[in-house]
Amino acid sequence: MNRRHLIKSLIATTIASSIPTSAFAMPPPASAATKKYPWRNWSGNQECFPSLRAAPSNVAELQTLIRGSKGNIRAVGAGHSFSRLVPTDDTLVSIRRIAGLKRADKANRTASIYAGTILNEIGPMLAEQDQALINMPDIDQQTLSGAICTATHGTGQSLGSMSSYIKEIELVTATGDIETCSESTNPDLFRAAQVSLGALGIITSVTLQNTAPFKLKRESNWMSFEEGTAQAHQMAKDNRNFEFFYFPFTGMILTDKLNKTLEAVQEKGELDGNSGIMDLKTARDYLSWSSKLRELILGSYMKTIETTTIIDHSYSIYATERNVRFNEMEYHLPAETAMQALAEIRQAIESQFDEVFFPIECRFIHSEDAWMSPFHGRESVSIAVHRYFEEDYQPFFKVIEPILQKYEGRPHWGKLNTFSAKQISEAYPRFNDFKAIRQHYDPNGKFLNTYLKEIFELS
């Protein structure tokens, strides 16, 4: 069983014996008579009715589309972001058909991959080239360009986000021309494009630095909140990949350690790793009348679960399916303040929000140089909170977000947040440089939507 299968097991055994803000508010419905083809993201919290939807099959078609377009253009990958990066009433472009392996350099273990490739397609593709991604996020349904545009990341104290492993980027600018950039060719554009928010152009391919294929051993075990948070930084230091989950109203955390191994693959079996979340919801519903009893029952059972181990190829073990929809807010905090912030978040949840059942996810990320990366210039710990998609997340996020901001957190670009233009300017030392690059390559704002105009303070 993996970490979510453990959740299913503990809940099954246990049961057997919502102030809105403009950034958080659901988009208003539009008339189907005037806009017949709505676009919605994965969780359903973002919606728009573009006047034109296009899916070019190659870069040349994309260039023609951009040159002939009127109004604004936004690109969409898999729709797995919760923030307002995608919605537009003008042209919405899917890059999903511009996908696959462009070329590979086996000697240097680099690969150029078309931007519309879904992350879960990359592992097997690279394995054929005797390569593997250095690190991966724990959701692999995003397109490659969507992941790097928002600084999507996995976990590992010595490992950066996916953007930090980019060697070269190709994108189509507002004129329809192709620009290629790297650390040595147009380095300012490169540092901006590593995390571009889709504001510089539409990325068509990315060259990644990879490594030799490898297997990972996953070890998951339960600890008390106090013990786990006290040891978290040491566990992050001692393991290649480390993260942990705090389960509200249990007093317990689940640690998740990944390390390279030469051992044989262990079969995982065909188990539903998503039902555990719904079982947590059931436990909340059944025990809603007593949060103390809920903690006693769940926490006591968690303490009896032994360490579990899984071994698999890296691309098969990093990510898990997320078939239970949710809305998410995630902030990246300086590593030295994160555990204190988490303790405050726990206190806020367990004193005000006894309806919360999704675990809080904490990951460790190495510093990097991309101008708009939330990990720019500092070692970070990411803290992510979730709310079931059918439930109102606004009151919950409104209480938790100020705690994350108090500890100098920077929000994930693809997750819900209310970070203002002023806050962004203060948090990102190269923000003005990014704005200058954006203005140079897109002076008329072809790739901007309402949200981006707000953060760049453009009318």
Secondary structure by P-SEA (a helix, b strand, c coil): ccaaaaaaaaaaaaaaccccccccccccccccccccbbbbcccccccccccbbbbbccaaaaaaaaaacccbbbbbccccccccccccccbbbbccccccccccccccbbbbbcccccaaaaaaaaaaacbbbccccccccccaaaaaaacccccccccccccccccbbbbbccccbbbbbccccaaaaaaaacccccccccccbbbbbccccbbbbbbbbcccaaaaaaaaaaaaaaccbbbbbbbccccbbbbbbbbbbcccccccccccccaaaaaaaaaaaaacccaaaaaaaaaaaaaaccbbbbbccccccccccccccccbbbbbcccccaaaaaaaaaaaaaaccccccbbbbbbbbbbbcccccccccbbbbbbbbbccccccaaaaaaaaaaaaaaacccccccccccccaaaaaaaccaaaaaaaaaaaaccccccccaaaaaaaccc
